[in-house]
Amino acid sequence: MLTTASVPDRDRVTYWNDAVNRTLVPMTVTPRGDGPFDARLVTNRLGYLQVSTMEADAERVSRTPALIARSSEALVAVGVQVSGTATFIQDGRRAEVGEGDLVVCDRSRPYSFDYPQRFATHVFQLPRHTLGVPDSDIRQVTGHAIGTRDGFGSVLLPFLATLASSTETYPRAVADRLAGNVVDLFATLITERAHPGDADGDTARSPLLLRVREHINRNLADPDLSPESIAKAHRISIRYLHRLFENEGTTVGRLIQKRRLEECCRELARRGRTAPTVSAVAQRWGFANPAHFSRSFRAAYGVSPREWRSLRTAPGDVGRSPVGAPVPSVTVADSSPAGRPLSGG
C-alpha cells in the first residue's frame, strides 16, 4: 500500500505522481484542490493481472503521447467506479462515469480522467494481447461508461468488487488460472459491447472458446493434446474449460478426436504413388495407438481405415463413400503441421 498520509504536505503531489507512475503506467496527476492532497493506492497481482484500488482527493489524470512512448508494453485497464464520479475521455469520446460504472481504457492511446471530488476506483490492468479480441473491438468500447444495473455488467460487477477487496494470496498456478478466467470475462464484455446486435455467430461466442478451438486445430498432431494440456496452456481450470463447451454440442475430448479423424480421412483419400501407411497417418495426427485409431475410425464411419482408403482411391470411385459411411465434413479450416493448406472434404 502506498499512501500520502506520512508524507509532508509540500511533497505529497510529487510522491503521488511517482507512486502512480511506478505502479500503473506513466501519467500526470494534477490535484484540483488547494489544500493538502490525500491519496492511497493498494495493489496486488494475480499472475499477469494487476489489481489495484485507488482512493484520492479530486484530481485530473492524463496520459499523453510522450508518456505513452515511455511504456514498453501495450496494456488495457478495466476500471470500476466505487465512489465519486469521473469524466473519461478517449478516442474522441467523452463519458460521464458514475458509481458502479465500468470503463475500458486502452493505455496505448491518449486519455484523461477528471475526478471533481474525492473518489475510489478499482483498476484491473492486463497485457492487451491476453484479451484475444481485435484492436477494433477495444477501440469501439473505450470512451464509454458501461452500466452495471442489468445485462452482463450486473453479473461482472460484484465479482470484480469481491476480487479487488480480497487480501488472499493464491499459489501461482491458482493465480494464473484465476487471472485467465477474469481476462476471459473482460474479453466477453468487450465483444458484447462491440457487437451488440450479434446474437449468433462467432462474435457472440466467448473469445476464449475461439482461442481454444484454434489451439486444438494447431496441435492435433501432438499426442499429448488433452483437456489437461489445453487448460494449462490457457491458464484456466479443467472444470472451466468443460464449461466453455456446455453449449457446443460436444466435449473437448470428442472434438479433438473428431478433428483428428477428419484429417486422417482427408489424408487417406489422397492419391499418390508413395501414399503413407495407415499407421503412419494415424500417428501423424496424434493417434499413438493404431488399434484405438482403427476402432475409433470404424465407429465414426462404418468402415476400417484401409477400406476407406481403398474405396476413396479406387479408379472411378473418387468422391464415393461406402453405404452408411458419411463423408467427413471439416467445419474448421486450418493448416496441417507441415504448413499445407487443408482443402474442403
C-alpha positions in Angstrom: 0.0 0.0 0.0 1.2 3.4 -1.0 -0.2 6.4 0.9 0.5 10.1 1.3 -0.5 10.0 5.0 3.0 10.1 6.3 4.4 12.4 3.5 5.0 16.2 4.2 2.2 18.3 2.6 4.6 20.0 0.2 5.9 16.7 -1.2 2.6 14.8 -1.5 1.8 15.6 -5.1 5.3 14.6 -6.2 5.1 11.4 -4.2 1.7 10.5 -5.6 2.8 11.1 -9.2 5.8 8.9 -8.6 3.7 6.2 -6.9 1.1 6.1 -9.7 3.8 6.1 -12.5 5.7 3.2 -10.9 2.7 1.1 -10.1 0.4 1.6 -13.1 1.7 3.5 -16.2 3.4 6.8 -16.7 0.7 9.6 -16.4 0.4 13.1 -15.0 -1.7 13.6 -11.9 -2.8 17.2 -11.0 -4.8 17.9 -7.8 -7.9 20.0 -8.3 -8.0 21.4 -4.7 -5.7 23.9 -2.9 -5.4 22.1 0.5 -3.2 19.1 1.4 -3.6 16.3 -1.0 -4.6 12.9 0.4 -4.4 9.6 -1.6 -3.6 5.9 -1.3 -3.1 3.0 -3.7 -3.3 -0.7 -2.8 -2.0 -3.2 -5.4 -2.0 -7.0 -5.7 -1.2 -9.3 -8.6 -2.9 -12.4 -9.9 -0.4 -13.8 -12.4 -0.3 -11.3 -15.3 -3.4 -9.4 -14.0 -2.7 -6.4 -11.7 -5.5 -5.5 -9.3 -5.4 -2.0 -7.7 -7.7 0.1 -5.6 -7.1 3.9 -5.8 -8.7 6.4 -3.4 -7.8 10.1 -3.7 -8.9 13.7 -3.4 -10.2 15.5 -6.5 -7.7 15.3 -9.3 -7.1 15.2 -13.1 -5.2 12.3 -14.7 -3.8 12.5 -18.2 -1.7 10.2 -20.4 -0.1 11.9 -23.4 1.7 10.5 -26.4 5.0 11.4 -24.8 4.2 9.4 -21.7 2.9 6.5 -23.8 6.3 6.4 -25.6 7.9 5.6 -22.2 5.9 2.4 -21.9 7.3 -0.9 -23.3 4.1 -3.0 -23.2 0.6 -2.5 -24.6 -1.8 -2.6 -21.7 -5.5 -2.4 -21.2 -7.2 -1.3 -18.0 -10.8 -2.0 -16.8 -11.9 0.4 -14.1 -14.8 0.1 -11.7 -16.0 3.4 -10.2 -16.6 2.6 -6.5 -17.4 6.1 -5.3 -17.5 9.6 -6.7 -17.8 10.4 -10.4 -15.4 10.9 -13.3 -15.3 12.3 -16.8 -13.4 9.9 -19.1 -12.2 11.0 -22.5 -10.5 8.7 -25.1 -10.7 8.2 -28.8 -12.7 11.5 -29.2 -15.5 10.3 -26.9 -16.5 11.7 -23.6 -18.2 9.6 -20.9 -19.7 10.6 -17.5 -18.8 7.8 -15.2 -21.0 7.2 -12.1 -20.8 4.9 -9.1 -20.9 1.2 -10.2 -20.0 2.0 -13.9 -17.2 0.2 -15.7 -14.8 1.7 -18.2 -12.3 0.1 -20.6 -9.2 2.2 -21.1 -6.5 1.4 -23.7 -3.2 2.5 -22.2 -1.5 2.7 -25.6 -3.6 5.7 -26.7 -4.0 9.2 -25.1 -6.8 9.6 -22.5 -7.8 11.6 -19.4 -9.9 11.1 -16.3 -11.3 14.1 -14.4 -12.4 13.4 -10.8 -14.3 16.5 -9.4 -14.4 15.3 -5.9 -12.9 12.5 -3.7 -13.3 9.2 -5.3 -12.4 5.5 -5.2 -11.9 3.1 -8.1 -10.8 -0.4 -8.7 -8.3 -0.8 -11.6 -7.7 -4.1 -13.4 -4.6 -3.8 -15.6 -3.5 -6.5 -18.1 -1.4 -7.0 -21.3 -3.6 -6.2 -24.3 -2.7 -9.4 -26.2 -4.1 -11.6 -23.4 -7.7 -10.5 -24.3 -7.6 -12.2 -27.7 -10.0 -9.6 -29.2 -9.4 -7.4 -32.2 -8.0 -3.9 -31.6 -11.0 -2.5 -33.4 -13.3 -4.0 -30.8 -11.3 -2.4 -28.0 -11.4 0.9 -29.8 -15.2 0.7 -30.0 -15.7 0.4 -26.2 -13.2 3.0 -25.0 -14.6 6.4 -24.1 -17.9 4.9 -22.8 -19.3 4.2 -19.4 -20.7 0.7 -19.1 -23.6 0.5 -16.8 -23.9 -2.5 -14.4 -27.6 -2.4 -13.5 -28.5 -5.1 -15.9 -27.0 -7.4 -18.6 -23.5 -8.8 -18.4 -22.3 -5.9 -16.3 -24.6 -6.7 -13.5 -23.0 -10.2 -13.2 -19.5 -8.9 -13.5 -19.6 -6.0 -11.0 -20.0 -8.0 -7.7 -17.3 -10.5 -8.8 -14.8 -7.7 -9.6 -15.6 -5.9 -6.3 -15.0 -9.0 -4.3 -11.8 -9.8 -6.2 -10.4 -6.3 -5.7 -11.3 -6.3 -2.0 -9.7 -9.7 -1.3 -6.4 -9.8 0.5 -5.9 -13.6 0.0 -2.6 -14.7 -1.5 -3.1 -17.6 -4.1 -0.5 -20.1 -5.2 1.0 -19.2 -8.6 -0.9 -21.9 -10.5 -4.2 -20.8 -9.0 -3.5 -17.1 -9.5 -2.7 -17.7 -13.2 -5.9 -19.7 -13.8 -8.0 -17.1 -11.9 -6.4 -14.3 -14.0 -7.2 -16.2 -17.2 -10.9 -16.5 -16.1 -11.1 -12.8 -15.3 -9.5 -11.8 -18.6 -12.0 -14.0 -20.4 -14.8 -12.2 -18.7 -13.3 -8.9 -19.8 -13.0 -10.2 -23.4 -16.6 -11.2 -23.3 -17.7 -7.8 -22.1 -15.7 -6.1 -24.8 -17.1 -8.4 -27.5 -20.7 -7.9 -26.3 -20.3 -4.1 -26.3 -18.6 -4.0 -29.7 -21.2 -6.3 -31.4 -24.5 -5.6 -29.6 -26.6 -6.8 -32.5 -24.9 -10.2 -32.9 -27.0 -12.9 -31.2 -25.4 -15.7 -33.3 -22.1 -16.4 -34.9 -18.5 -16.3 -33.8 -18.8 -12.7 -32.4 -21.3 -13.9 -29.8 -19.0 -16.7 -28.8 -16.6 -16.5 -25.9 -13.2 -15.2 -27.3 -11.6 -17.8 -25.1 -13.6 -20.6 -26.7 -12.5 -19.5 -30.1 -8.9 -19.4 -28.9 -9.3 -22.9 -27.5 -10.7 -24.2 -30.8 -7.8 -22.6 -32.7 -5.3 -24.2 -30.3 -6.9 -27.6 -30.9 -6.6 -27.3 -34.6 -2.9 -26.2 -34.4 -1.9 -29.0 -32.1 -3.9 -32.0 -33.5 -0.6 -33.8 -34.3 0.5 -33.7 -30.7 -0.4 -37.0 -29.0 -0.3 -35.2 -25.6 -3.1 -32.8 -26.7 -5.8 -33.2 -24.0 -8.2 -31.2 -21.8 -5.5 -31.0 -19.2 -2.8 -29.6 -21.6 -5.3 -27.2 -23.1 -6.4 -25.9 -19.7 -2.8 -25.4 -18.7 -1.9 -23.6 -22.0 -4.8 -21.1 -21.4 -4.2 -20.8 -17.6 -7.7 -22.0 -16.7 -9.1 -24.9 -14.8 -10.2 -28.1 -16.5 -13.6 -27.5 -15.0 -13.9 -24.1 -16.5 -12.7 -25.5 -19.9 -15.5 -28.0 -19.9 -18.0 -25.3 -19.0 -17.0 -23.4 -22.2 -18.2 -26.4 -24.2 -21.5 -26.8 -22.5 -23.4 -25.2 -25.4 -21.2 -26.6 -28.2 -22.9 -29.9 -28.6 -19.7 -31.8 -27.9 -17.0 -32.2 -25.3 -13.3 -31.2 -25.5 -12.2 -34.8 -25.9 -14.7 -35.6 -28.6 -13.8 -32.5 -30.6 -10.2 -33.5 -30.5 -10.9 -37.0 -31.8 -13.4 -35.7 -34.4 -10.9 -33.3 -35.8 -8.1 -35.9 -35.9 -10.4 -38.4 -37.7 -11.4 -35.8 -40.2 -7.7 -35.1 -41.1 -6.9 -38.8 -41.2 -9.8 -39.3 -43.6 -8.6 -36.4 -45.8 -5.1 -37.8 -46.0 -6.1 -41.4 -46.6 -8.2 -40.3 -49.6 -5.2 -38.7 -51.3 -3.9 -40.5 -54.4 -0.2 -40.9 -54.8 2.5 -43.5 -55.6 4.1 -43.1 -52.2 1.0 -43.0 -50.0 1.9 -43.3 -46.3 0.7 -46.3 -44.4 -2.5 -46.2 -42.3 -0.5 -46.4 -39.1 1.8 -43.5 -40.3 -1.3 -41.3 -41.0 -2.8 -42.2 -37.6 0.5 -41.3 -35.8 0.9 -38.1 -37.8 -2.5 -36.9 -36.5 -1.9 -37.7 -32.8 -3.2 -41.3 -32.6 -0.5 -43.1 -30.6 -2.3 -46.4 -30.5 -3.1 -48.0 -34.0 -5.7 -50.3 -32.6 -7.5 -47.4 -30.9 -7.4 -45.4 -34.1 -9.0 -48.3 -36.1 -11.8 -48.8 -33.6 -12.5 -45.0 -33.5 -12.4 -44.8 -37.3 -14.9 -47.7 -37.7 -17.2 -46.3 -35.1 -17.3 -42.9 -36.8 -17.5 -44.0 -40.5 -18.7 -47.6 -40.5 -15.6 -49.0 -42.3 -11.9 -49.6 -41.4 -9.2 -47.0 -42.4 -7.9 -49.4 -45.1 -11.4 -49.9 -46.6 -11.9 -46.2 -46.6 -8.7 -45.6 -48.5 -9.5 -48.4 -51.0 -12.9 -47.0 -51.7 -11.8 -43.4 -51.9 -8.8 -44.0 -54.2 -10.1 -46.7 -56.4 -10.3 -45.7 -60.1 -13.7 -44.3 -60.9 -14.7 -44.1 -57.3 -13.3 -40.7 -56.3 -15.7 -38.9 -54.0 -17.8 -42.1 -53.4 -18.4 -43.3 -49.8 -19.4 -46.7 -48.7 -23.0 -47.2 -47.8 -23.6 -45.9 -44.3 -20.3 -44.2 -44.1 -20.7 -40.4 -44.4 -18.1 -38.3 -46.0 -16.5 -36.4 -43.1 -17.1 -32.7 -43.4 -14.5 -30.3 -42.0 -16.1 -27.3 -40.3 -12.9 -25.6 -39.2 -10.3 -24.5 -41.8 -6.7 -24.6 -40.6 -3.3 -25.7 -41.7 -1.6 -29.0 -41.3 1.6 -29.3 -39.2 3.7 -29.1 -42.4 2.0 -25.9 -43.3 -0.1 -27.3 -46.2 -3.5 -25.6 -46.7 -6.3 -28.1 -45.8 -8.9 -28.0 -48.5 -12.5 -28.9 -48.0 -13.7 -32.5 -47.9 
